[in-house]
């Protein structure tokens, strides 16, 4: 009986450990910084900046605002008028703004396993 109780306790601890890992992994990627280049083209990609994933929406939005202001400054500095060339925006991890469809992740072939 003690062996069964000990085994059950180990299984329960292992399950709780996996749950904790899964929860922390999903918390790492709550908001993603995306870039539409050029603006209005519907050509989206995850932003290629040092930090493109954020836990807090406010942090992601602040980064997007900073990058949009920089893009506009560079655009106007080149003597151009109108909107900036690229537009940054934050989306929840579960949203994929690319026209190919939602939840396509980098390194995933939309045709399925082995491209079939």
Long-range contacts (C-beta under 8 A, 24 or more apart in sequence): 26-93, 27-55, 28-53, 28-55, 29-53, 29-93, 30-54, 30-55, 30-56, 30-57, 30-92, 30-93, 31-55, 31-56, 31-57, 31-59, 31-60, 31-90, 31-91, 31-92, 31-93, 32-60, 32-90, 32-91, 32-92, 32-93, 32-95, 33-60, 33-63, 33-64, 33-67, 33-88, 33-89, 33-90, 34-88, 34-89, 34-90, 34-91, 34-97, 35-67, 35-86, 35-87, 35-88, 35-89, 36-86, 36-87, 36-88, 36-89, 36-97, 37-85, 37-86, 37-87, 38-85, 38-86, 39-83, 39-84, 39-85, 39-86, 39-87, 40-83, 40-87, 42-99, 44-96, 44-97, 44-98, 44-99, 45-98, 46-106, 47-88, 53-93, 54-90, 57-90, 60-90, 61-90, 63-88, 63-90, 64-88, 64-89, 64-90
